[in-house]
Amino acid sequence: MTDQVKPSSLIRERDIHAVVSELKREITGHQHTATAPTLSRERIKQLSKRSLSMLEADRRTISKELHDSIGTSLAAIKFSLEEKESMRKENNGHLDESLDQEITYLFNIIKETKRISAHLRPTTLDDLGLMATIEWYLRQFKQMYGKIRIEYTPEIGEGDISEDVKIILYRIIQEGLTNAEKHSQADIVRLRLRYSEDHRSICLKIEDNGLGFDVAEVLSDKDPLSGYGLFAMQERCQIYGGSFHIDSEPGQGTVVTAILPA
């Protein structure tokens, strides 16, 4: 069986709807000016290109997960069953070996399928809300990456956050912790969720004590997937009228701050 694949940030259909909503607001705001059609067309092109790029990157990530995890495991089961079927035919229809190994493989595939489904969109987000989903995700993260200690400080409640913003906050937490585990070599990550000072916005801060990195260098990398997670987090914040900031230097750890309307 293959090792579990690290989760990734995945764009949701709601993000696309938010892009459309933003375009409608922009068109309305400029409808009385002579330059409105030109501005709107250019803005549509820019947002469409970015949305399509994010969507294709997500499809690439899902495809890799399915191939490396589910596909490889199913192939192993297929080869094992074929071998035992050949043995059964040679033994006049009798098979001395049990199918316990294949049953175990299938059980693990079921768990892996549920894991991938949960990372696409956890059912707890719709059934129990954001705060319960964060707690669930942190437990899953701890089981997979026990060397990293998560210090989580929620200073707001479920009712303080609008439904549209909940999925954005969850995706940023998911991507931020994944990046910390994958790249930072940190052993402590502090996660804080609170109101801004004016109580008009929600502030999410993810801080680690890892290696840090040159933000400008990563964001300017010509590899289309290099820094993709950072771009995805930034795009989601901007689409919903928020802001996103990364503060990091080599050897100084990383602080990710996302501010979104309450």
C-alpha positions in Angstrom: 0.0 0.0 0.0 1.2 3.5 -0.7 1.9 6.2 1.9 -0.9 8.7 2.4 -0.6 11.7 0.1 -0.4 15.1 1.8 -3.6 17.1 1.4 -3.7 20.0 -0.9 -5.6 23.2 -1.2 -8.6 22.7 -3.6 -10.7 25.4 -5.2 -14.4 25.0 -4.6 -17.4 25.8 -6.8 -18.3 28.5 -4.4 -15.0 30.3 -5.2 -16.1 30.5 -8.9 -19.5 31.9 -7.9 -17.6 34.5 -5.9 -15.6 35.5 -8.9 -18.8 36.0 -10.9 -20.3 38.1 -8.1 -17.2 40.3 -7.9 -17.4 40.9 -11.6 -21.0 41.9 -11.4 -20.2 44.4 -8.6 -17.4 45.8 -10.6 -19.5 46.2 -13.8 -22.2 47.9 -11.7 -19.7 50.3 -10.2 -18.3 51.4 -13.5 -21.5 51.3 -15.6 -21.8 55.1 -15.7 -18.3 55.7 -17.1 -17.1 55.5 -20.6 -14.3 53.2 -19.8 -16.4 50.6 -18.0 -16.7 48.1 -20.9 -12.9 48.0 -21.4 -12.1 47.8 -17.7 -14.7 45.0 -17.2 -13.5 43.0 -20.1 -9.9 43.2 -19.0 -10.8 42.3 -15.5 -12.9 39.3 -16.7 -9.9 38.1 -18.6 -7.6 38.3 -15.7 -9.9 36.7 -13.2 -10.9 34.0 -15.7 -7.2 33.1 -16.4 -6.4 32.9 -12.7 -9.5 30.8 -11.9 -8.8 28.4 -14.8 -5.1 28.1 -13.6 -6.2 27.3 -10.1 -8.8 24.8 -11.4 -6.3 23.0 -13.6 -3.8 22.8 -10.7 -6.4 21.3 -8.5 -7.4 18.8 -11.1 -3.7 17.9 -11.4 -3.4 17.4 -7.7 -6.5 15.2 -7.4 -5.4 13.2 -10.4 -2.0 12.5 -8.7 -3.7 11.5 -5.5 -6.0 9.1 -7.2 -3.2 7.6 -9.3 -0.6 7.3 -6.5 -2.9 6.2 -3.8 -6.2 4.6 -5.0 -4.9 3.4 -8.4 -1.7 1.8 -7.2 -3.5 0.0 -4.3 -6.2 -1.3 -6.6 -3.6 -2.5 -9.1 -1.8 -4.4 -6.2 -5.1 -6.1 -5.3 -5.7 -7.0 -9.0 -2.3 -8.7 -9.3 -2.7 -10.5 -6.0 -6.1 -11.9 -7.0 -4.9 -12.9 -10.4 -2.0 -14.9 -8.9 -4.3 -16.7 -6.5 -6.8 -17.4 -9.2 -4.1 -19.0 -11.2 -3.1 -21.1 -8.2 -6.7 -22.1 -7.7 -7.0 -23.3 -11.3 -3.8 -25.3 -11.0 -5.2 -26.9 -7.8 -8.5 -28.2 -9.3 -10.5 -25.3 -8.0 -9.1 -25.3 -4.5 -7.3 -22.4 -2.9 -5.2 -23.1 0.1 -4.3 -19.4 0.8 -6.9 -17.0 2.3 -7.9 -13.7 0.9 -7.1 -11.9 4.2 -4.4 -9.8 2.6 -6.7 -8.6 -0.2 -9.5 -7.8 2.4 -7.0 -5.7 4.3 -5.9 -3.9 1.2 -9.6 -3.1 0.4 -10.2 -1.8 3.9 -7.3 0.5 3.6 -8.5 1.8 0.2 -11.9 2.5 1.7 -10.2 4.6 4.4 -8.0 6.4 1.9 -11.0 7.2 -0.3 -12.8 8.7 2.7 -9.7 10.7 3.5 -9.5 12.1 0.0 -13.2 12.9 0.0 -12.9 14.6 3.4 -10.1 16.9 2.1 -12.1 17.8 -0.9 -14.9 19.0 1.4 -15.3 17.6 4.9 -18.9 16.7 5.7 -18.5 18.2 9.2 -18.2 21.7 7.6 -21.9 21.4 6.5 -23.1 19.3 9.4 -21.3 20.8 12.4 -19.7 24.0 11.2 -16.3 25.5 10.9 -15.1 25.3 14.5 -15.8 21.6 14.7 -14.2 21.0 11.3 -11.0 22.8 12.4 -10.8 20.7 15.5 -11.3 17.6 13.4 -8.6 18.6 10.9 -6.1 19.4 13.7 -6.7 15.9 15.2 -6.1 14.4 11.8 -3.0 16.5 11.3 -1.6 15.5 14.7 -2.1 11.8 13.8 -0.2 12.2 10.6 2.5 14.6 11.7 3.0 14.1 15.4 6.3 15.9 15.5 4.6 19.3 15.0 2.8 20.8 17.9 -0.2 22.9 17.1 -1.2 25.7 19.4 -4.7 26.7 18.5 -6.4 29.8 19.9 -10.0 30.4 18.8 -11.2 33.8 20.0 -14.5 33.8 18.1 -17.5 31.5 17.7 -19.3 29.8 14.9 -22.0 32.5 14.7 -19.3 35.3 14.2 -18.4 34.0 10.7 -20.5 34.2 7.6 -21.1 31.0 5.6 -19.2 32.1 2.6 -16.1 32.9 4.6 -16.0 29.6 6.5 -14.8 27.6 3.6 -12.1 30.2 2.8 -10.8 30.1 6.4 -10.7 26.3 6.4 -8.8 26.1 3.1 -6.2 28.6 4.2 -5.7 26.7 7.5 -5.5 23.5 5.5 -2.9 24.9 3.0 -1.0 26.8 5.7 -0.5 23.7 7.9 0.4 21.6 4.9 3.1 24.1 3.8 4.5 24.2 7.3 4.8 20.4 7.5 6.1 20.1 3.9 8.6 22.9 3.8 9.3 24.6 7.1 10.8 21.8 9.3 9.0 23.6 12.1 8.1 21.9 15.4 5.5 24.5 16.6 2.7 26.1 14.6 0.5 28.7 16.3 -3.0 29.1 14.9 -5.1 32.1 16.0 -8.6 33.0 14.9 -10.0 36.3 16.1 -11.8 39.5 15.3 -9.9 42.5 14.0 -9.8 45.6 16.2 -12.8 47.2 14.6 -14.8 43.9 14.8 -15.7 44.2 11.1 -13.3 41.5 9.9 -12.0 38.1 10.9 -8.3 37.8 11.3 -6.6 34.4 10.8 -2.9 34.1 11.7 -0.7 31.0 11.1 2.8 31.3 12.6 5.6 28.7 12.6 9.1 28.6 13.9 10.6 26.9 10.9 13.2 27.7 8.3 11.4 30.5 6.6 11.9 31.5 3.0 12.4 34.3 0.5 8.8 35.3 -0.3 9.6 37.3 -3.4 11.8 34.4 -4.8 9.1 31.8 -4.3 6.4 33.9 -5.8 8.5 34.8 -8.8 9.5 31.2 -9.6 8.7 30.2 -13.2 7.4 26.8 -12.2 3.6 27.2 -12.4 3.1 25.0 -9.3 5.8 26.6 -7.2 4.1 28.8 -4.7 0.7 27.7 -6.1 -0.7 27.2 -2.6 0.3 30.8 -1.6 -1.3 32.2 -4.8 -4.5 30.1 -4.1 -4.8 31.5 -0.5 -4.2 35.0 -1.7 -6.7 34.7 -4.6 -9.4 33.3 -2.2 -9.0 36.3 0.2 -9.1 38.9 -2.6 -12.2 37.3 -4.3 -14.1 37.6 -1.0 -12.9 41.2 -0.4 -10.2 40.4 2.1 -6.4 40.7 2.3 -3.6 38.2 2.6 0.0 38.8 3.7 3.1 36.5 4.2 5.9 37.6 6.4 9.0 35.3 6.2 12.7 35.4 5.8 15.2 32.5 5.7 15.9 31.3 9.2 13.1 33.5 10.7 10.0 31.3 10.4 6.8 32.3 8.6 3.7 34.3 9.5 0.6 34.0 7.3 -2.1 36.6 8.0 -5.5 36.5 6.3 -8.2 39.1 6.9 -11.7 38.5 5.7 -15.1 40.3 6.2 -17.0 38.9 9.2 
